[in-house]
Amino acid sequence: MIRIAGLADVSPDRFRDPVVTLGVFDGVHLGHRRIIGEAVSWARDVRGTAVILTFELHPQLLLIGKSPATLTSLEHRLRLFESLGVDVVVTTQFDEALRDLAADAFVERILVGAFGSRRIVLGPTNTFGRGGLGNGDWLRQHAARFGIEVRVPDRVAGPEGPISSTRIRAAIDRGDLRAASAMLGRPVSVLGTVVRGDARGRTIGFPTANLDLHHEQRPPIGVYVTRAIVRGKAVPSVANIGVRPTFKRDGTQAVEAVVEVHLLNWDAAREIYGEQVEVEFLERVRDEKRFESVDALREQIETDREAARRWFAARPAESEKV
C-alpha cells in the first residue's frame, strides 16, 4: 500500500481508474469495512486503484475545538487499511481551507480534479463540504453533473442498533470486549511503540514490552490474555494495564496507567525497542492489585501466564491469526 502525505502531491496521473472513498474511519469497524470493501471490490472490477482520503487529525478538533477519544491512531488505521486491500491512502490535515470549501467545489477540485476519480464510494453518514452540506444523497443527485458514479453502502447494524465509533468507545470504556469486538469485526486492539521502561519485569523473570499508545483508547485497568503482532508474526501474550501498585516511586505509585506486554513464546522484548507492536485483547483475566512482596507478585504473574497458555491451548487457531 502506498501512502501519500498531503493533497499537494495528488494528481490524476498517480492513479489508474481510481475508486475513492473518504472519511476518518476511526476504529475501522464493520461499518467502515463495508464502505472500504465496496471501494476495493469496485476497483478490482474495473482494474483500477482503491484509494482512501483520510485525515491526520479528527475534523471535530477544528469544527468544535475538541476531538473524541481516538480508537485508532493514524498509523493503526493505515495498517488496518492495508489489511483490507486498499492500494493508496492519502492523508491530509483538515484545515480552514478544506472546512470552508463548498460541497460542489470539493467534488470538482479534489475528487474529480486532483484524484481524477469518476467513481466515488461514500458512507451513509458521511458529510463533506462547507457546513457538511454534501452527503451521499446529494452526491447521487448531482452525479451526472460531475460525470461520476456514486455508491453509498447501507449502514451496518448490530443487535443493539447501528454500529458507530461512539458506541465502540463506550463498550471499551466499560470493559465489554465482546460487544466492542462484535462491532469492530476484529478483536479490540491497540498499536503502540515499544519504549524503554524501568526493566522491573526483567528483573523478576518476566520481561515485558512497554508500549506508548500515542493516545489510542485502551481497555480498563487489569490483566488480559492478548495476542501481540510482532514483525508480522502472531505471538501469544499477557498484557497488564495499570499503575503497578506493588512498586513505588519515591513513596508514590505511578499515576498514569501503562501497558506492559509479556510475550509467551518470544523472550526478545529488548530487541524490539522503537518498533510498532499491535496488541489484541482476547479475554480479561483479573483486576490489577497490590502484592505485599515481589515474590507474591512473581507467583501471580506465573499463574496469569499459565492461564493464558491454557486459553491458547484450548484454541490453537488463535495463536496463529494475524
N, C-alpha and C positions, 0 to 999 in steps of 0.2 A: 504494500500500500504506500502511496506517495502522499506526503503532507506538503501543502503549500501554505506558507505563513503570510497572510495579508492579501487583500484584494488587488493590490498594485501589481502583483505578479501573475494575475489571472488573465488569460486571453483565450479566444476560441481555438487557436491553433495548438493549445496544450491538451485538448480533449478530442476524442473521436466519438461523435454522436452521443454527447453526454446526457445522462438522465440525472437530474439534480433534485435533491431534497434538502431541506434546511430546518434547523432548529437547534436548541441546546442539547436535547436528548439526555438530560441528566438521569443517570441510572441505567440507561439503555434497557428499559423494561420491556414487557411483552408488547405494549402499545407501540413503543418506538421500534421494536423488532419487526412489527408488521409493516410499518412505514418504510424502514430501511430495506426489508426483504422485498417489498414491491419495487423499489428503485433498482435493487440488484437484479431481480428477475427480469424486469423490463430491459435493463441494459444488456443482459445476456441475450434476450430475444432479438435485439437489434444489433448485436455485436458491437455495443457501444461501451461507454465508461460510466460506472456508477460513482456519483460524486455527492459528497455531503458538504454543505456550507454550515459551519458551526461557529460558536462564539467562545472566545477565550475566557471571558467572564460573563456571568449571567446578566442579561439585559435589564433585569429588575434593579440592579445596582445603580444604573443610570436613571431608570424610569421613576423609581420611588425612593432611591437613596440607600437601599439595602438589598442584599440578595438572600434567598433562602439558604438553609443549610445544604451543603453540597453532598449529594450521594456519591458522585464520582468526579475526580479531578479531570482536567483536560487529558492528561497522559493516560488515565484509566479509560476514558471514553475512546481515545484513539485505539487502544489495544482491543477494546470490545468491537469497535467498528471493523477493524481488520478481520476479526474472527467471523464476522458476518459477510465477508466477501466484498466489502467496499474497496474500490480501486483508488480513489483520490479523496482526501479530506482537505478542504480549505478552511483555515482558522483565521478569524479576524476579530478585532475589537468592535464591540457595539458602542459607537461613539455618537456625538451630537449630529454629525452629518448623516449617519445612517438612520438615526432616530427620526430626523426631520425630512427624510426622503419620502415623497408621496408613493402610494402603492403602485401606480402606473409607471412612475419613474424607476422604482425598484425593479420591476419586471423588465422594462426596456433597457436600463443601463447595466444592470447586474446579471440577472438570469439569462436574458437573451443577448445583451450586448457583450458583457465580459466573459460569460461562460459559453455563449453560442448555443445555448440549450433550446431545443424545441420540445422537450419532454420534461415535465415537472411533476414531482410527487409531493403532496402537501398533507400534513397531518390534519385530522378533522378538527382539532382545537387550535391549530397554528394560526397566527396572525402576522402580518408584516406591513410595512409602510407607516407613514405618519398617522398617529392615533390608532394604530392597529386596524386600519380600515380594510386591509387586504386579508382575505381568508380563502378557504377552498371554494366556497360558493361563488365569491367574487371572481376568483381566477377562472373558474369554469365558464362563467358568464361572458368574460372578456377574452377567452382563449383564441377565438377566431381573429380578433383584433391584433393580437400579438403573434399570431401564426404558430401557436403552441398546442400541444396536447397536455391534458391535466388528469391526474388520477388522485383521488382522495380516499384512501382506505377507511373502512368503518372503524370506529373506536372499539378497542378491546375491553370487554367487561369481565370481571371476576365474579365469584359467588356473592360478594357483598357490594357490587357496584363497579363503575368504570375504574380502570386501573390508572393511577396517576403517581407522579413522583411524590406528591404531598402525602398520599396515603401510605406509600412505602416508607417515607421518613418516619411517620408516626408509628408504624409497625416495628421498625428497627429501634426506635426510642423506647418502646415498651418491652423490647426483647423478644418479640414474636418472630423468630427466624422463619418459621414455617409459612406464615402469612406473607412476609416480605419476599421470601424466595419464590412463592407461588406467583406473585405479581411480577417479579423480575424475570421469571423464566430461567433462573440460574441461582446458585447459592448466593446469599449475602456475602459480599467480599469487599476488601479494601486493597488499594495498591499503594505501597509505601517504599521509601528509600531506606535501605539498611544503613543505620548510623551507629557510631560507637557509643556504648553505654558505659556503665561502671564495672562491667565484667563480673557482676555478682553471680550470675548463673554459672559461668565457667568455673568460678572458684568453689562452687558447691557441687560440681559434677554435671550440670545441666546447661550447656552453652545455649544462648538464645540470640536470635537476630532481633535487634531493636529497630522499630520502624517509625519513620517520620511520614505521617499520612497526608501531609500537605492539605490539611483542612477537610479531608473526606470524613463522612459520617461513619462512626463505628458503633457496634453493638454496646450494650451496657457493660459496666464493670463485671468481671467474672472470668472463669476458666472455660475454654471451649475446645472441642475436637475440631481440628481445622485441616485444610489441605493447602499447602503452600506451592505456588508455581514459581520454581526457581530455574532460570535459564531454560525455560520451556518444558521443564520436567515437573510432574506432579509428585510432591513429597508429603506423605502423612506427617501430621504435626499436632502440637498442642500449643494453644495461644493463651496468654494471660493478659487481660486488660485491667489495669488497676494502678494503685498508688504504692504498691509494695509495702504494706504496713509493718512487716516483720523487720524491715531495715529502716533505720532512722538517719537523717542527715542533720547534723548539728542540733539534735534533740527534736527535730520535726520530721514528719513523713512527707513524701512528695505530694504536692497539691494537685498537679495535673496528671491525669491518667496516662500511662504509657502502654504501648503494645509490644509485647515480647513473644517471639515465636520460637519454640523448641522443635527442631526438625528431627523426627524419629529415626530416619534412615540416612542422615547426612550430617556428620559431625564436622561441618565446614563453615560455620557461621562467620568465622573470622576472615574467610576468603571472599565474602560477597559484600564487603563494605562498599557503599556507593551504588550498589545495584538495585534495580527495581524488583520487588517481590510482591506478587498478589497472594492474598490470604483469603480463603473461602471458609466461612464459618458454618460448620455442619451440625453441631449439636452442643448445647450448653452442658457443662459438667457440674459446676458448682459456683457458689459465690466466692469472692475473694475474702480471705480472713487473715487475722494476725496470729502468728505462731509464737510460742514462748521461747523457742530456741531454733537455731539453724538446723539442727538435727531433725526436729519435728517438721520443719518446712521441707527438708530434703525427703523425708519419708512420704509426705503428702504429694510432692511432685512425682515421686516414683509411682504412687498409686494413680495419679492422674495420667501418667504416661501409659501405664498398663491398661487403664480404662480406654484410652484412645487406641491402643493396639488391638484390644478386643473388638472395639467398634469397627475398625477396618477389617479385621479378620472375618467378621460376620458379613461384610460387604466388600468382597475382593475387588469388584469393578471400580469402587470409589477411590481406590489407591492409584488408579491409572488415568482418571479423567483429567483432561486439560481443556 
